[in-house]
Amino acid sequence: MNISVIGAARSGIAVARLLVSHGANVFVSDSSSREKLRAQIPDLESIGVEFEVGSHSNRVLDADLVVLSPGVPSTAEIVQSIKGRGIRIVSELEAASWYCPSPIVAITGTNGKTTTTTLAGRLLEDAKKSPVVAGNIGKAFSSAIPEMTPESIAVLEVSSFQLDDIESFHPKVSVILNITPDHLDRYEHSLEKYIASKCRIFENQTADDFLIYSYDDEETRECARRMASLHVHAVPFSATERFEEGAFIEDGHLVTSLAGKRTEIVPVDEISIKGVHNLYNSMAAVLAAQIMGVTPGSARATLRNFKGVEHRLEFVREVDGVKYVNDSKATNVDSVWYALQSFKEPIVLLLGGRDKGNDYTRLYDLVEQHVKAIVAIGESAGTVEREFGKVRNVVIARSMPEAVTSAASLAASGDVVLLSPACASFDWFENYEHRGRVFKQLVNELGNVRNAT
């Protein structure tokens, strides 16, 4: 079979390697320059596939199947050409699933995916269940396939982009944490299309499978209700309601009820990751883990010791009484909304980047309550200034070093400097991880300079 892979980033290279190992004739195409892809070229050469960079030629169209990397929008000219020829398109997630021997736990949602996926993996690992954590979280699903067996469990963070082009992707357990406006620039600014993409995570599930969803999130609850005709075993979680089956809070405890058995897992105040958003993440992860065979005692121990994930409300350092926190993973308004509620101290907020169609009105009250100053960064700095300049001091920074220096000058002992951008990172950085690493490096350098004087 002739297969074209569009996109030579992490998932594109991984799926090309996987497909070649199963006998496919693969051609890889990426419109980015050779200079920009200099780190990927050796990997492509090592696979032994033909490839092109800098543009997409008609060679792409000489294919029985096209595998689309998640970073390539459906509106791209090459994608429209492929569709115009009637060539079958699938996502890397779909292609990798064809070769996965393990049951799959797939986790999506606008916010909390990375924390919940990492926590679910940790819950399974601590219980000796042989999880393999992959997907939109660092290791491409395709690159994880060779290490999987029927005895392991694939734990996948799944984005809407990866779900856009699935066909038969079939998790044993699917999780939808929440759905709020995000990436609307990729969905014709239609929230309904974005919601439909997220809800595809369970379209191939049956009565033998499980859908875990947030009852407190209106869009997620409605999504689960609409798809009830599929007879998926739906299991809700809530911080305010109680269920015959699901996860909820009762007398200060996280409680689960599954298969008629009610269990107090852990007191809420003993869960190591704090905040209401992490309470939701913990409920979802525990439900998934219990369904996959983790005991309450093992889950309890993990929840008490799990330390969270990098780039998500990650404490970096305290300098001159100012705490610096890296929340670079906050690429939408809803993430920032949760972040601003996580601190009692006054906040100097680094906000901005590549705007995806943000509506900042949700943040107005919280900014007035918790934020003493804003450092506007990236392409959307002007927008941030217009949105918040009337109620707070807004300083525009032209680089991340300037942003950290400005934030340090605006903060006083007892304050928090919080990088929580509400925007994508692709204006100044390769990805949110790169943005977070640069921020942390600059904070650590700032600390070294001050401690040396």
VMD Tcl script that draws the C-alpha trace (Angstrom):
set ca {
  {0.00 0.00 0.00}
  {1.22 3.51 -0.86}
  {0.80 5.83 2.11}
  {1.60 9.54 2.29}
  {2.28 11.05 5.71}
  {1.69 14.79 5.95}
  {3.83 16.41 8.63}
  {7.34 15.45 9.74}
  {7.07 16.35 13.40}
  {7.10 13.83 16.24}
  {3.91 11.94 15.36}
  {4.51 12.03 11.61}
  {7.93 10.42 11.90}
  {6.64 7.89 14.42}
  {3.74 6.74 12.25}
  {6.00 6.59 9.18}
  {8.36 4.29 11.06}
  {5.44 2.12 12.28}
  {3.88 1.81 8.83}
  {7.19 0.92 7.19}
  {7.72 -1.81 9.79}
  {4.41 -3.31 8.66}
  {5.33 -3.33 4.99}
  {3.84 -0.07 3.71}
  {5.47 2.08 1.04}
  {5.61 5.45 2.80}
  {6.26 8.95 1.51}
  {6.59 11.85 3.98}
  {5.88 15.47 3.06}
  {6.26 18.64 5.15}
  {5.95 22.23 3.96}
  {8.41 23.53 6.57}
  {11.91 24.47 5.46}
  {14.85 22.08 5.68}
  {16.43 24.43 8.20}
  {13.38 24.29 10.46}
  {13.30 20.49 10.16}
  {17.04 19.97 10.56}
  {16.51 17.90 13.72}
  {13.99 15.63 11.97}
  {15.98 14.96 8.77}
  {18.28 12.31 10.31}
  {15.25 10.44 11.67}
  {13.58 10.45 8.26}
  {16.77 9.21 6.65}
  {17.13 6.44 9.23}
  {13.66 5.10 8.42}
  {14.60 4.76 4.79}
  {11.54 6.53 3.39}
  {11.38 9.01 0.57}
  {10.49 12.49 1.79}
  {10.21 16.12 0.77}
  {10.41 19.35 2.74}
  {9.73 22.98 1.90}
  {6.52 22.31 -0.02}
  {3.99 19.63 -0.92}
  {4.34 18.19 -4.43}
  {1.82 16.11 -6.38}
  {3.73 13.04 -5.19}
  {1.60 13.27 -2.04}
  {-1.47 12.50 -4.12}
  {-0.01 9.23 -5.43}
  {-1.34 7.35 -2.43}
  {-3.99 4.87 -1.37}
  {-4.09 6.45 2.09}
  {-2.95 9.69 3.71}
  {-2.03 9.92 7.38}
  {-2.44 13.46 8.69}
  {-0.35 14.77 11.57}
  {-2.40 16.69 14.18}
  {-0.57 19.95 13.50}
  {-1.84 20.10 9.90}
  {-5.22 21.90 9.70}
  {-7.97 20.49 7.52}
  {-8.14 23.85 5.75}
  {-4.58 23.48 4.41}
  {-4.40 23.54 0.61}
  {-2.78 20.11 0.42}
  {-5.53 18.58 2.58}
  {-8.18 20.10 0.34}
  {-6.41 18.64 -2.69}
  {-6.32 15.19 -1.07}
  {-10.03 15.38 -0.26}
  {-10.76 16.59 -3.78}
  {-9.14 13.42 -5.14}
  {-11.23 11.28 -2.81}
  {-8.17 9.81 -1.12}
  {-8.81 8.28 2.28}
  {-7.46 10.34 5.21}
  {-6.85 9.12 8.75}
  {-5.07 10.58 11.77}
  {-1.89 9.21 13.34}
  {-4.05 8.16 16.30}
  {-6.24 6.05 14.03}
  {-3.33 4.47 12.15}
  {-1.48 3.55 15.35}
  {-4.60 1.98 16.85}
  {-4.66 -0.62 14.05}
  {-1.52 -2.18 15.50}
  {-2.19 -1.72 19.23}
  {-2.43 -5.05 21.10}
  {-3.40 -3.44 24.40}
  {-6.70 -2.14 25.78}
  {-6.86 1.64 25.50}
  {-7.75 4.30 28.07}
  {-8.21 7.52 26.06}
  {-8.52 10.89 27.77}
  {-9.66 14.14 26.19}
  {-11.06 17.49 27.28}
  {-10.22 21.12 26.81}
  {-8.32 21.30 30.08}
  {-6.71 18.78 32.41}
  {-5.80 16.14 29.80}
  {-2.11 16.02 30.62}
  {-2.55 15.90 34.40}
  {-5.30 13.27 34.20}
  {-3.40 11.12 31.71}
  {-0.23 11.29 33.77}
  {-2.13 10.52 36.96}
  {-4.01 7.61 35.36}
  {-0.69 6.21 34.17}
  {0.80 6.60 37.64}
  {-2.22 4.91 39.28}
  {-1.82 1.95 36.94}
  {1.95 1.84 37.31}
  {1.80 1.87 41.09}
  {-0.65 -1.03 40.86}
  {1.73 -2.98 38.57}
  {-0.66 -2.83 35.61}
  {2.02 -2.12 32.93}
  {0.71 1.17 31.52}
  {2.25 2.81 28.46}
  {1.50 6.55 28.49}
  {1.50 8.23 25.08}
  {-0.48 10.33 22.64}
  {-0.61 14.09 22.88}
  {1.61 14.01 25.96}
  {5.16 13.59 24.68}
  {5.50 10.12 23.16}
  {3.55 9.60 19.95}
  {1.11 6.69 20.07}
  {2.82 5.16 17.03}
  {6.24 5.14 18.69}
  {4.79 3.38 21.76}
  {3.26 0.46 19.84}
  {6.41 -1.73 19.78}
  {6.59 -1.83 23.59}
  {2.94 -2.81 24.07}
  {1.58 -6.30 24.73}
  {-1.90 -7.70 25.39}
  {-1.07 -7.44 29.10}
  {-0.17 -3.73 29.02}
  {-2.59 -0.79 29.00}
  {-2.31 2.12 26.59}
  {-3.07 5.40 28.38}
  {-3.50 8.12 25.78}
  {-3.93 11.86 25.96}
  {-6.08 12.62 22.92}
  {-6.66 16.00 21.29}
  {-9.55 17.06 19.10}
  {-7.16 17.28 16.14}
  {-6.28 13.61 16.56}
  {-9.97 12.68 16.75}
  {-10.93 14.61 13.61}
  {-9.84 11.80 11.30}
  {-10.53 8.58 13.17}
  {-12.50 5.68 11.71}
  {-12.36 2.67 14.02}
  {-10.44 4.02 17.05}
  {-11.95 2.11 19.96}
  {-10.94 2.75 23.59}
  {-11.95 0.37 26.34}
  {-12.31 3.44 28.57}
  {-12.84 6.94 27.22}
  {-12.75 10.07 29.38}
  {-14.14 13.53 28.57}
  {-13.08 15.98 31.27}
  {-14.70 19.19 30.02}
  {-15.44 21.11 26.84}
  {-14.96 24.87 26.66}
  {-14.09 27.12 23.69}
  {-10.59 26.39 22.36}
  {-8.91 25.95 18.98}
  {-11.93 27.56 17.35}
  {-9.65 28.88 14.61}
  {-9.35 25.23 13.48}
  {-13.12 24.68 13.59}
  {-14.41 27.62 11.56}
  {-14.99 29.45 14.88}
  {-17.78 26.97 15.60}
  {-18.03 25.64 19.16}
  {-20.46 22.99 17.92}
  {-17.87 21.56 15.53}
  {-15.26 21.53 18.26}
  {-17.66 19.71 20.60}
  {-18.49 17.18 17.88}
  {-14.79 16.46 17.44}
  {-14.25 15.85 21.15}
  {-17.25 13.54 21.34}
  {-15.87 11.29 18.62}
  {-13.70 9.69 21.30}
  {-16.49 7.24 22.14}
  {-18.32 6.86 18.84}
  {-16.97 3.31 18.33}
  {-17.51 2.11 21.88}
  {-20.09 -0.52 22.81}
  {-21.94 -1.69 25.91}
  {-18.78 -3.53 26.98}
  {-16.86 -0.22 27.17}
  {-16.91 2.75 29.52}
  {-17.36 6.49 29.03}
  {-16.27 8.59 32.02}
  {-17.53 12.18 31.84}
  {-17.93 15.31 33.94}
  {-21.52 15.74 35.05}
  {-20.74 19.29 36.18}
  {-19.65 20.41 32.70}
  {-22.75 21.27 30.68}
  {-21.30 20.54 27.25}
  {-19.81 17.23 28.35}
  {-23.01 16.15 30.07}
  {-25.07 17.02 27.00}
  {-22.60 15.21 24.76}
  {-22.95 12.05 26.85}
  {-26.75 12.37 26.84}
  {-26.94 12.73 23.05}
  {-24.80 9.65 22.51}
  {-26.67 7.47 25.02}
  {-28.20 5.60 22.11}
  {-24.82 3.94 21.59}
  {-25.39 2.11 24.89}
  {-21.91 2.92 26.13}
  {-21.55 2.28 29.87}
  {-21.55 5.94 30.97}
  {-19.98 6.79 34.35}
  {-20.21 10.42 35.58}
  {-18.15 12.31 38.13}
  {-19.14 15.45 40.01}
  {-18.07 17.74 42.84}
  {-21.70 18.61 43.66}
  {-23.90 15.59 42.82}
  {-23.98 11.97 44.03}
  {-24.63 8.91 41.88}
  {-25.47 5.25 42.17}
  {-22.51 4.76 39.84}
  {-19.71 7.27 39.40}
  {-17.38 9.42 41.49}
  {-18.41 12.21 43.84}
  {-17.59 14.03 47.07}
  {-19.26 12.94 50.31}
  {-18.36 14.11 53.83}
  {-15.04 15.46 52.60}
  {-14.04 12.22 50.85}
  {-13.57 11.31 47.22}
  {-15.98 8.41 46.81}
  {-16.47 6.01 43.91}
  {-19.38 3.68 43.27}
  {-18.79 0.99 40.66}
  {-20.58 -2.30 40.01}
  {-22.70 -1.72 43.10}
  {-19.70 -1.21 45.40}
  {-19.27 2.15 47.14}
  {-15.73 3.02 48.29}
  {-14.27 5.97 50.15}
  {-11.01 6.45 48.29}
  {-9.32 9.31 50.15}
  {-10.11 12.51 52.10}
  {-10.12 15.37 49.61}
  {-7.63 17.40 51.64}
  {-5.12 14.53 51.41}
  {-5.00 14.61 47.59}
  {-1.54 15.96 46.81}
  {-2.52 18.06 43.77}
  {-4.69 20.96 44.87}
  {-7.51 22.98 43.33}
  {-11.02 22.12 42.16}
  {-9.72 21.38 38.65}
  {-7.36 18.76 40.07}
  {-10.20 17.29 42.11}
  {-12.05 16.67 38.84}
  {-8.88 15.25 37.27}
  {-8.42 12.93 40.24}
  {-11.99 11.63 40.11}
  {-11.73 10.86 36.40}
  {-8.34 9.16 36.73}
  {-9.42 7.05 39.70}
  {-12.55 5.85 37.91}
  {-10.49 4.84 34.87}
  {-7.92 3.10 37.05}
  {-10.53 1.19 39.06}
  {-12.26 0.03 35.89}
  {-8.88 -1.31 34.74}
  {-8.38 -3.21 37.99}
  {-6.61 -0.84 40.41}
  {-7.59 -1.40 44.05}
  {-8.85 1.44 46.28}
  {-5.86 1.06 48.60}
  {-3.37 1.44 45.78}
  {-5.28 4.43 44.37}
  {-5.35 6.07 47.79}
  {-1.56 5.84 48.15}
  {-0.98 7.29 44.67}
  {-3.32 10.24 45.19}
  {-1.47 11.15 48.37}
  {1.92 11.15 46.62}
  {1.38 12.29 43.02}
  {3.20 15.59 42.41}
  {1.58 16.85 39.22}
  {3.11 17.51 35.81}
  {5.61 19.87 34.30}
  {4.29 23.17 32.89}
  {0.97 22.91 34.76}
  {0.96 25.21 37.81}
  {4.55 24.11 38.36}
  {6.36 25.91 41.16}
  {9.75 27.03 39.82}
  {11.48 29.05 42.51}
  {11.06 31.72 45.16}
  {13.23 34.80 44.72}
  {13.17 37.71 47.19}
  {9.89 36.42 48.60}
  {8.26 36.18 45.15}
  {7.04 32.75 43.98}
  {7.43 32.00 40.26}
  {4.97 29.51 38.75}
  {5.12 27.94 35.29}
  {1.65 27.30 33.82}
  {2.72 27.33 30.18}
  {0.30 24.46 29.49}
  {-2.53 26.99 29.99}
  {-3.17 27.65 26.30}
  {-6.78 28.79 26.65}
  {-8.89 31.11 28.78}
  {-10.49 28.33 30.80}
  {-7.09 27.09 32.00}
  {-6.21 30.57 33.20}
  {-9.58 30.83 34.93}
  {-8.66 27.80 37.04}
  {-5.10 28.99 37.60}
  {-6.12 32.38 38.97}
  {-8.25 30.66 41.60}
  {-5.33 28.55 42.80}
  {-3.54 31.38 44.65}
  {-4.47 33.62 47.54}
  {-1.45 35.86 46.97}
  {-1.47 38.87 44.59}
  {-0.50 37.78 41.07}
  {1.66 39.33 38.37}
  {0.32 37.53 35.30}
  {2.21 36.83 32.06}
  {-0.55 36.63 29.46}
  {-0.54 36.34 25.67}
  {0.89 34.48 22.67}
  {-0.83 33.28 19.53}
  {-4.51 33.97 20.13}
  {-6.91 31.24 19.01}
  {-10.03 33.39 19.18}
  {-10.09 33.98 22.94}
  {-13.01 35.57 24.77}
  {-11.38 37.17 27.82}
  {-14.61 38.29 29.48}
  {-14.58 35.12 31.64}
  {-11.38 36.43 33.28}
  {-12.46 40.01 34.06}
  {-13.70 39.44 37.60}
  {-10.83 37.15 38.56}
  {-8.25 39.58 37.22}
  {-9.77 42.36 39.30}
  {-9.79 40.13 42.39}
  {-6.40 38.43 42.14}
  {-4.11 40.17 39.64}
  {-2.08 43.27 40.53}
  {-0.37 43.67 37.12}
  {-0.18 42.00 33.71}
  {2.83 41.50 31.45}
  {1.49 41.09 27.91}
  {3.55 38.80 25.68}
  {3.60 37.51 22.13}
  {1.49 38.34 19.09}
  {-1.60 39.09 21.17}
  {0.09 41.59 23.52}
  {-1.89 44.44 22.03}
  {-5.15 42.54 22.49}
  {-4.28 41.80 26.12}
  {-3.56 45.49 26.71}
  {-6.89 46.50 25.18}
  {-8.81 43.88 27.17}
  {-7.30 44.62 30.59}
  {-5.55 47.98 30.39}
  {-8.50 49.88 31.84}
  {-8.57 47.85 35.05}
  {-4.95 46.82 35.60}
  {-1.44 48.01 34.87}
  {-0.42 46.24 31.65}
  {3.19 46.23 30.47}
  {4.03 44.93 26.99}
  {7.18 42.79 26.72}
  {8.89 42.11 23.40}
  {10.57 38.88 24.49}
  {10.40 36.33 27.28}
  {13.58 37.68 28.96}
  {12.00 41.13 28.99}
  {8.74 39.65 30.31}
  {10.45 37.93 33.25}
  {12.45 41.06 34.08}
  {9.31 43.21 33.93}
  {7.35 40.78 36.09}
  {10.13 40.71 38.68}
  {10.13 44.50 38.87}
  {6.34 44.61 39.28}
  {6.22 41.93 42.00}
  {6.83 42.43 45.71}
  {7.59 39.96 48.45}
  {4.54 37.76 49.03}
  {3.39 37.95 45.38}
  {3.21 35.24 42.72}
  {4.57 35.69 39.19}
  {2.43 33.38 37.06}
  {3.06 32.42 33.45}
  {-0.43 31.38 32.36}
  {-0.70 32.68 28.80}
  {-4.20 31.60 27.59}
  {-2.65 31.38 24.13}
  {-0.68 29.02 21.92}
  {3.10 29.36 21.94}
  {3.88 29.18 18.24}
  {4.66 32.88 17.84}
  {7.85 32.84 19.94}
  {8.36 29.15 20.68}
  {8.19 25.64 19.21}
  {5.50 24.54 21.67}
  {4.25 25.18 25.20}
  {7.00 22.94 26.63}
  {9.65 25.12 25.00}
  {7.96 28.24 26.35}
  {7.84 26.76 29.86}
  {11.48 25.66 29.77}
  {12.66 29.11 28.68}
  {10.59 30.74 31.42}
  {12.06 28.42 34.05}
  {15.60 28.99 32.82}
  {15.15 32.75 33.00}
  {13.63 32.55 36.48}
  {16.53 30.43 37.70}
  {19.02 32.87 36.19}
  {17.18 35.75 37.84}
  {17.49 33.97 41.16}
  {21.20 33.34 40.66}
  {21.85 36.99 39.84}
  {19.98 38.27 42.87}
  {21.45 35.72 45.24}
  {24.95 36.67 44.10}
  {24.54 40.36 44.93}
}
mol new
graphics top color blue
foreach p $ca { graphics top sphere $p radius 0.5 }
foreach p [lrange $ca 0 end-1] q [lrange $ca 1 end] { graphics top cylinder $p $q radius 0.2 }
display resetview
